[in-house]
């Protein structure tokens, strides 16, 4: 071994934990029940934040709409203020998660439900407008997916995707009206880059329309292989390249939930393989200015998965 390399090896080894700790930002989707529990109960909040920090998760996609007859961001905004302040004290971020299986918000892409989408979004902006700076949401994550509508098929999909874009344009117009600075972006499947759509006078892949419209996107890149055909990197390549060109951001969404087929999730691969995949993806995308880290689906399943694999 080269003498100078040998002398430098202790310094390199000392620096390795610093490299690991400097991993790209990592978010976690936190759905209705868990978000409400964190917001309502300081003990739950304290334990959850400590756990997320231990897993190097620094952003919470925190559900911020109605659930089981209540809408805490309207009825008890002080609860959200306290929890978001707790996150910020720990140098973590909070994004308002808007979208709900409970509310069937996939319907919000339809013109008949547009007013409900706008009202949902306005409530977050109104909350931020009245909250102290330390208690404001840092962003909004829109989980409103037209592809899960019952009427989605090969014949209707372009119309529904145009409705989705129309909804997004309306929400971003509201953001400008409020002079809001928080980042707003949707969750999108990786295959939107394979659908060309004429919208707003321009024909291009739907993924490019979406990237142009919003501040960032979270790409639901649900694969458990890093590179090669049908992989995380192959499915993200066009979105990353386009976002690089137009100055937008792409978060890579990955999944640990049980799923079928197995290739969609790291459930059976396990946490070690998952951590190795995060490192490999980050290494591959480190020179892409649009790469904005990861998001994990989702909080409760993630915790159960980690616990199960420790036994």
C-alpha positions, 0 to 999 in steps of 0.5 A, a space after each residue: 500500500 502507498 505510504 501516504 495512503 496508509 498514513 491517511 487511512 485512520 483519517 479516512 476511517 474516522 471520517 466514514 461516519 460523517 459521510 453516512 450521517 450526511 446522507 440526502 434528505 429523507 422524508 416519510 409519509 405519515 397517514 391520518 391516524 399516526 399524524 393525528 396521534 402525533 399532533 394530539 399527544 405530546 408523549 407520542 410526538 416526543 417518541 415519534 420524533 426521537 425515533 425518526 431522528 434515530 433513523 435519519 429521517 428529517 422530513 415528515 409528510 404530516 397529514 393535515 386534513 379531515 379524519 373521522 369527523 374532525 379537522 384538527 388544523 381548523 379546530 385546533 391549529 395550536 396542536 399543529 403549531 406545537 408539533 411543527 415547532 417540535 420538529 423545527 427545534 430538532 432541525 426537521 421539516 414538516 410538509 402538509 400531506 394532503 390526500 386521503 383514502 378515507 376521504 377518497 381524494 382521488 376524486 378531487 382531480 374531477 371538475 365536480 370536486 375541484 372546489 374541495 381540492 381548493 378548500 383543502 389547500 387553502 386551509 393549509 395556506 391560511 394556517 401558515 398565514 396565521 402561524 408564527 414562522 417557527 410553526 409553519 409548514 415547510 411545504 405541501 405534499 399532494 397525494 391525489 392520484 387520478 390513476 386510482 379512480 374507478 373510471 381510469 382506463 386506456 380511454 379515459 386516462 388522458 382526460 383524467 390526467 388533464 383534469 389533474 393538471 388543471 387542478 394543480 394549476 388552480 392550486 398553484 394559482 392560489 399559492 401565488 394569491 397568498 404569496 406563499 413560499 412553501 414548496 408544493 409538489 405531488 406524488 406521481 408514478 414514474 410511468 407518466 413520462 411514457 404518456 404524451 399529453 396536449 395540455 396548455 397548448 403544448 404536447 409533451 410527456 405528462 411528467 414534464 407538464 407536472 414538473 413545470 407546474 409544481 415546485 417539486 415532485 415525489 416520484 413513486 419509484 417503487 422498485 427494489 433494484 437500484 440499476 439496470 432494466 426496470 430499476 429505481 434509476 432507470 425509472 427516474 432517469 427522465 424525470 431527473 434529467 428534465 428537472 435538472 434542465 428546468 431547475 426543479 426538484 425530484 424526491 425518490 419515493 421508495 416502499 417497504 410495505 408488503 406488496 405483490 409483485 415483490 419487486 415493488 418493495 424492500 419488504 422482503 429484501 430487508 433494512 440492510 439492502 434498503 440502506 445499501 440501495 439508498 447509498 447507491 442511488 444517492 451516489 449515482 445522482 449526487 451530481 444531479 442538482 434536481 435530486 432532493 433525497 428520498 421519501 419512504 412509504 410509510 411511517 407505521 409500516 416502516 416502524 413495524 418493518 424495522 422492528 420485525 427485522 430486528 427480532 
